[in-house]
Each structure stands twice: as structure tokens, then as C-alpha cells.
């Protein structure tokens, strides 16, 4: 658990890389020990002038009283696309990408663990 400058504790975090974008799902706590979710979209933008880059971020704050409504709307929208707009697409074909990433992460973790062990 990490406290940031605003005094809010970050409780849990998930990162999803999606092409040129990265999404962060963070659970944070309030001063009164309540919890909320922030969803951040981060895009890497290259500057034309100095050839460097910056990150453009967009953030959504989601409070516990809206979790169910948000999930219902998200699920309904995704299901509409899958079932009504793109019924012929096998979305399970995209699962292998996630599984491959998880396998790579597990392999890296196991490799680091074995390097850290002393014989």
C-alpha cells in the first residue's frame, strides 16, 4: 500500500497494455477509509518539435455506489457489439494473447526467483 501526495492510499492496481494505450485500474482509499476506483487511459504522444514524448492521460473516478450500474452498462455494451454487431467474430481468438503474456510474466518471475536463490 502506497500513500501519494494527496493523502490517498493506493490499495490495488492492475495494468492493461492495449497497443499504444495503457489502462490502469486503481483502487484507492479516502481519508474516511472508503474506497473508489480510478480508471486511467494513458497514451504516449511524440512531440514533433523536440522529438521527445509525453503521456496524455484521461481519468475516470468510479465510486462504490455506481459499481453495479457501471458494470451492467459495460457488459451490455460489449455484449451488444459481440452479439449484434459482430456475431461472426470468434472473440476467444484474442484470449491467446493474454495467456501468452501471462506465461511470459510467469517465466520471468520464475527466472528471477531462481536467480535470487542461494545454493
HUJOJO-V681087 format. One record per helix or strand of 3 or more residues. SS is the DSSP state (alpha for helix, beta for strand). FROM is the first residue (numbers start at 1). TO is the last residue. If there is no record, write none. Layout:
SS:FROM:TO / SS:FROM:TO
This chain:
beta:9:18 / beta:21:29 / beta:35:46 / beta:53:63 / alpha:64:85 / alpha:91:116
